[in-house]
Amino acid sequence: MLTKIKTATLTGVEGSPVVVETDLHRGMPSFTVVGLADATIRESCSRIKPAVLNSGYPFPQERVTVNLVPAGKPKEGSHFDLPIAIGILSLKWGSLPLMDTAFLGELSLDGKLNRIKGALPLAMSLRKAGIKNIVLPQGNAEEVSILEDINILAATDLSGIADHITGKKRLPFYKGKKRTDEMDWDMDFSQVIGQEAAKRAVLVGAAGNHGLLLMGGPGCGKTMIAKRIPTIMAPLSYEEKIEITGIYSVADLLAEDRPVIARRPFRSPHHTISYVGMLGGGKRPRPGELSLAHRGVLFLDEFGEFDTKTIDAMRQPVEEGCIRITRNNEEVVFPSSVMVVAAANPCKCGYLWDEKKICSCGPRQLEAYRRKLTGPFSDRIDMHIRMSPIPKEALERMRQDALSSADMRKQAGKAMEIQKERYQGFRYRDNGSLDEWGIERFCRLDEACRTFLSIAYDKLGLTMRAHNRILKVARTIADLASSELIEQQHIAEALRYRISDGDENRLTV
């Protein structure tokens, strides 16, 4: 006798449907799983048999063969416990109408269902395949309920699912909790005293999704400013919430009290992070910090202390918006569309630019540190901003005039709406995502502006990449001013946000 139960498997952060075929034949009792199953699935018999028996059902004393279709695709995850168990039980129940129902869940020895990783991307792949009903653990129900066009049947144990299938007692459809836009923050830019010029630069960066390099001595507010950038970014759309929640689900980072990611991520890895920790990977590829910051902010504090290999490896993923990892002839793609914000001291000790303290770094230290700050990756960061300490006499005046996150978010929102309308029908999301073709089409200059930028290009020793990034930033500044054309004043401001290679006398914000 043969049964077929539907489920799914994960490859990176993407799910794909799987059919669990269960066959029963006479012979010595055995349990065999085929179809490129990983160790977690192969050892499932040790969980399924006690779970079935402790739920009050007999376990077949014959040869049980489980085939995972398609057989040529690797499969992993403890969530195969439930569909395999249902397949075995269905051998005794006979033909049941389960064609539009899929099963996900890990079993305890007593038959209880445990929460699983990656429930949302698994459910999304099943929805795409035409599945209408998904049976899964109660602990994953709220996470998956963000999908509005699928029926969720949340269960706590195997016997409850068996009663539902046999018609003894139906499981109710799970209704998600009411969600609100989580825009109440305990941090605000009004708490940042002074640094109004730097806050203007951050506004430009957030409005156009431009990377930022904040440079200044210890205590000038670099970290404080960076942590508040998500408070001025646009709220997540429905599609973005699904996308980000799916990544955190795979990484098993969803909290029980917050099963859906409703705010833009802010990730701040320590500078000792490994190559794999930053980009993702491993024997079974999992998302790294770049992917966990997707659609949000990746903050690299103490940028000059990060390993050069790790930083250089970020160049391509940051530009392309995704990370491609190949394992066993299979490519795994992790999204990595992030706003990179780096913060660094001007030198190892931090006092190179300080007028009141003496820098203790030697020439070799300065040169080695400088190479990190002006390398290929920093050249790909759109805006370079120098910050200075706030003068004592200006503290009270600046406290009163501090710009709030609400004000900045309102300004950024208008520029984002302009970009959304401009790029409708194109592959671009914002000014920061423009490539060479997009820059040529949407960042056109008149003759006077071209001459002005050409002179700056020569005098500051800019690279061509820096030239293009200045144009993108100028486009955002024009959008903030509601100007259809990029004017000379917009280019002049964009130039202030760029530190040229080899220029000791960097432009100061």
Protein Blocks (a to p, Z undefined) as FASTA:
>chain_A
ZZdddddddehjaccdddddddddedddddddehiiafklmmmmmmmmmmmmmnopacdf
bddddddddfkbccedjklmmmmmmmmmmmmnopadfklcccdddddfkopacddehklm
mmmmmmmnopabdcddfklmmmmmmpmbbccdddfbfklmmmmmnomaccdddddddddd
dfbcfbdfklpggjklmmmmmmmmmmnopacdddddehilpmmmmmmmmmmgccddfklm
mmmmmmmmmnopacfklmbcfbdcdddddfkbcfklmnogcjbdcddfklmmgoiacdde
hkllpcfklmmmmmmmmmnopacddeehiacdddfbdcddddddfbfnopmmpmkbccfb
dfklmmmmmmmmmmmklmmpmbacddddddfklmmmmmmmpccfklmmmmmmmmmmmmmm
mmgoiabfbfklpcfklmmmmmcccfklmmmmmmmmmmnopafklmmmmmmmmmmmmmmn
opabdcfklmmmmmmmpccehiabacdZZ
